Structures are given as C-alpha cells and as structure tokens.
Amino acid sequence: MARETIVQFQIERLEILNPLGEVDSELLPPLSDTQLLRLYELLLLTRLADERALSLQREGRLGTFPSSLGQEAAQVGSAFALNSRDWIFPSFRELGVFLSVDYPLANYYRYWSGDERGLLCPPELNIFPINIAVGTHLLHAAGVAMGARYRSDPAVAVVYLGDGATSKGDFHEALNMAGIYRLPLVAICQNNQWAISVSRTRQTAAETLAQKALAFGIHGIQVDGNDVLAVYRATAEALERARTGGGATFIECETYRMSDHTTADDARRYRDPDEVERWRDKDPLLRMRRFLENRKLWNESNQTQLEDRLRQRLDLAVTEAEAVEAPVAEDMFRYTCHQLSSRQLEQLKECDDGHP
Amino acid sequence: MAILNLVQAINQGLQQALAEDDRVLVFGEDVAADGGVFRVTEGLYEQFGETRVFDTPLAESGIVGLAVGLAAYGLRPVAEIQFLGFTYAAIDQIYTHAARLRARSRGRYTCPLVIRTPYGGGVKAPELHEESSEAFFCHMPGIKVVVPSTPSNAKGLLLAAIADPDPVIYLEPTRLYRLLKEEVAEEAYITPLGQARIAQAGDQLTLIAWGSMVERSLKAAHNYPVEVIDLQTLSPFDRETILASVKKTGRLLIVQEAPKTGGFGAELAATVAEEGIMSLRAPILRVTGYDVVTPLPLLEDYNLPSEQRILSAIEKLLSYP
C-alpha cells in the first residue's frame, strides 16, 4: 500500500514569432515566401473587412456585428492549414476563417444584415452555418468526423470556439466522444479572455484551457494566438495527427478581443483599459509585418498598394451584398422541411397574400 | 408472416434498415452488447459490428449532437435515448440544431436522423422513465413526431422515419412493448408518415388517440359506434382524416396520456374548433393525464387515462342528441 503519483501531465505552449517580429527559426514552419505574404494579406484583409463591417453597422447598413479585431492570427493561421475537403464548424466570430477559405465576403455581410441566404455555403466548401448557440457545434464536428472515418474520407472536422464555450456541457460531451472514438477532429479555441463581460478566470479555475484536453484523453496545446506562424504550425500538426489516425486535438489560442463583444456591447463597462493597451503591443498584424520587413519581403509601398487593392475588393463585396434582392416570404417556409404540410402551405398562402 | 410483439417488430425494422442501407447507423446507451435495456436492438451489434451499431458514453445531448453531424455528413443515424425523460438533456440539440439545420444552411445540409425513445406510463418504472412529453416536439417546426401503436405500424413507421429526409422523433409506447402481438409482414415496408389510421370504424363519435392510448381506447370503445383514429404521426398530423370523421360523427373525444394543459390534444381540439365546428353536436372532450408531475408507480393508475374514464366520456358525448 502506498500513496504515490500514478500519472503526471504537461502542457506545451508554442510561440514562434514574438511581438518584435523575431522568429525562432527552428520552429518556423516550412512556408514559402509567397505563402508568408499570403498569410499577411489574409490578416490585413480580415482587419479591413472587419473595420468595414463596423462602419456599415454604424451607418445602419448592417445589423449587430461581432468584431474579430485582435484575433486575426488565430483565425487566419488555423484556416490556412486546412484543405478544401475539411469541414469547418464556425462559432460566430470567425471572419478571418471565412476569408481564408475564400467564402464569398458578400454572403458574410448579408448574413449579418439579417439575411439567412448569407449562410448558404458554396458547393466547393463545407462550412456549417454560423453557430450562435455557444459550444453546441462541437458535437456536430464529432458526428462529421465519425462519418468521414466511416467513409474512409481523409477530411478532418475543424471546430472553432471561444473560452466561454469550454464551460458548456456539449464541449465536454463532444471532446469526450472525440477521445473515445479517436475521431479526426481539431478544436480551435480562441481564448480571447472575455465571454461578453465574464473574464476567462471566471469561466474556469484551471490554469490553462489546453489542459482540459487531458481529461478526455486527447492532445492539447496552448499557442500564442497572436502569432500566426505558431497557430498555423499547431493546426498543421493537429490535422496531420487527425488524418493519420492519431485522434483529436484541442488547441488553445491565447489571444484578446480588442473590440466590444458585438456592436451592441460596451466593453468599457467591465474591463480595464490598461489591459486592452497591454494587448495592443501584441498585435498580430504588426509582428507579422515586422517579420516580413526584416526578411526584405515587405515595405511601406507594398503596404499602401495592398491596402488599396483590398479596399477595392471590399467595395465590390459591399456593392454585391447590397445589390441582392430582398428575400420573399416563401424563403421562411421552404427550408423548414423537404415537403411542406398542408397547414404550412395554407400559412404560406396567407402570408403571401398579406403584407409584413 | 411471424407473430411479433412491438419490441420484435422494431428490432426487425432496424435489422432490415441496417442490412439494406449502409448509411444507417444505430447507437445510444447500452444498445450494443446489451441490446438495449428493453432488448430492442438485440443481436444487431453481433450481426453488423461496432462500426454500425455502437454504445455511446452516457450523454444524451452528445448522442443527438453526434447524430446531427452524422446526418449532415450524409448518413442515416438512428439514435436511441434510453427513456423520453432523458431527452430533456438533449432538447437544445433537437430544437436548436436538428430542427433547423436545413433552414439555417438554406438547404445545403439536411438532418435525416431518427431519435427512438421509449415513452409513457403503466410499466411501474422509476422517475423520468414514464414521461409523455410528445407535445414539446410537436411545437418545433422542422421536427416530425411519430408514435406507433401496434407491432405492424411500429415497423412500417420506423422504416418510414429512417427513410425520411428530415429529423423524426419516434416514440415507442413502453406499456405496449410486449403487450400486443400480431402478424407482421416479413419484408421491409413503409407506413407513410403524416397519415392517420382508422383503428375502428364508427359513425357517432370520433375518438382520436395515439401510442399506448390507442389500445386502451379500443378496449373502451369496442361496443360503441365510435370511430377510433390512431394518429400515428403527430407532426405533421392528418387533418383531413380527422375533419372528415368529425363531419360524419359530429362528436369528438381526444384521449392523451400527457398532462391536459398545452398537450397535443389541445391542438387537435383547436383545429376542429377552427375548421370543423359546424359539424359538432356536442362539446369537444379530452380525457388526459392530469396537470401533475408524472407520479411514481403507486399513484400512476390515478393519472393514466383508464378504460373507465374513456368510457364515461364516450357515454357523455353520445348522450348529446
């Protein structure tokens, strides 16, 4: 008889690119210059598209909008590692993911202007609808992962969540299943420190979110979520593990929500402005730009040209989004089920005959 | 044709669905080696192996959420929740996701899943094992609700539910599992969803029931000119059959096991009031469970509509000229 330690665990943290733009060259993922520049372009596109959304919202041209400001690296770095067969399960703050896989920006804007048609995923992609119900979609990713394995399909189910979602029961049920069935699943948690007004320390007493993976028997890692290269590398490793039968991974991307929760929120009510300022120094775009400049891949003139080009692209997306004709009453009914009941058909007629 | 009870008929339906369509997967708590706590899935794990028939961890929301993903991927999950009372933990997945995936994705993804679960009282089981909460699901656009009442329709409705392109809640009346036996066709067949069955023809009174109350209503009504409609599918329900019958009989009785207030009988009564009231010669009556928390076994016979309560309502309605 004895009292002894029977098992011990450790949690890794991965950082490759620091806020000064310096890299650990041994950890640098094998990306070409073109790919590095593409990553930066996607970071910038996300930031500008986000900024445009906020200004459209202020003008009354978009509804309530959740900003991705500050979280671009966690979104772009992870999505950049995916291939087009992988399934994506977004939560509601993944503009950078949608842009990285070439989801039509006009559709994204339309969704946030209150048009369900914005969620219609193009046939070449597999993106589940934006999930407003926090954390429930990890289970759908588990189901798709199981389906993919059943069909010997090399697709991986990649699910995005926030720190708040780790408190939900479905988070635990899903990752528990991912462990039991050894599913090809990657859960990417953007720990942005705040679930509306509740801080990360009020979601869990655990020292890291990454360690939650251990209890499910899956791999867990924390990365600097503002380091696009670290996020990319951790995601690529997790995808490889998933595709080769090594099971699921939970990646905690430590980042910060620089903006309000949504345009309907005022974060000054509950958080310290000094904290926001401290995170400003860790900006994900700035450090990538410094890195590219250090490598002589980028300069001020490149920056100006790229910004101009991206702004033109945003103008086109906004024009396209706003040119779409308003939805009609039938759109409410037609996707309820494959065949409407006699009562639904009567209701549709009643609705069509009247006015909103 | 073999004589089967409900358990055997559902088991045969599952076996045939698994054999005919490799998209069909059966899973839930204790469904594999144990064959389900009521043995509904007995032998399936042995025949089809653990990729087709498997146990899940004890997580009802997880079971339904997993099914949503499998269905969206293109498979035909048939998930078992051990008792209806345990689906409450999964209502978020049912209503937030299964019911609206087709709509939220604008038709890109669909959710052809089946949730099988035993429901209802009369089996002297512990708390939460005898619930009759079908009305919850009938209030969810996008969800179909099916309740078999005989071995034959149990098999046919199950196969229809599995073939249906949308999510179906399939409620198995626990009290009838081994009570009813009849000849069931050996081959696979479909009993169409959305269609009621005339369980007994009659011209003086329309009695609507579903699930385990069909058996009890038939016992009460067999010597009376009562048309007993077995609803079979609650959502969407067969309005046409009900209205045609009421037009003929002029009297309506609804028998449900669930609490009265907000029960599915209320929807039926309101429909006949809206669309068939001119045919009525008497008030619409409901015989129901009471508005109480489902009691434990020593009190359950007070709550479940008895043959006598149904009979009294029939006689009262027939007394109207």
Interface residues (C-beta under 8 A of the other chain):
Chain A: E116 R117 L119 L120 C121 F128 P129 A133 T136 H137 L138 L139 H140 A141 A142 G143 V144 A145 M146 G147 A148 Y150 R151 A157 G169 D170 E173 A174 N176 M177 I180 R334 Y335 T336 C337 H338 S341 S342 R343 Q344
Chain B: L25 T51 T56 P57 A59 S61 G62 V64 G65 L66 A67 V68 G69 L70 A71 A72 Y73 G74 L75 P77 D92 Q93 T96 H97 L101 R102 A103 R104 S105 R106 G107 R108 Y109 T110 P141 G142 K144 P165 D166 G194 P236 R239 E240
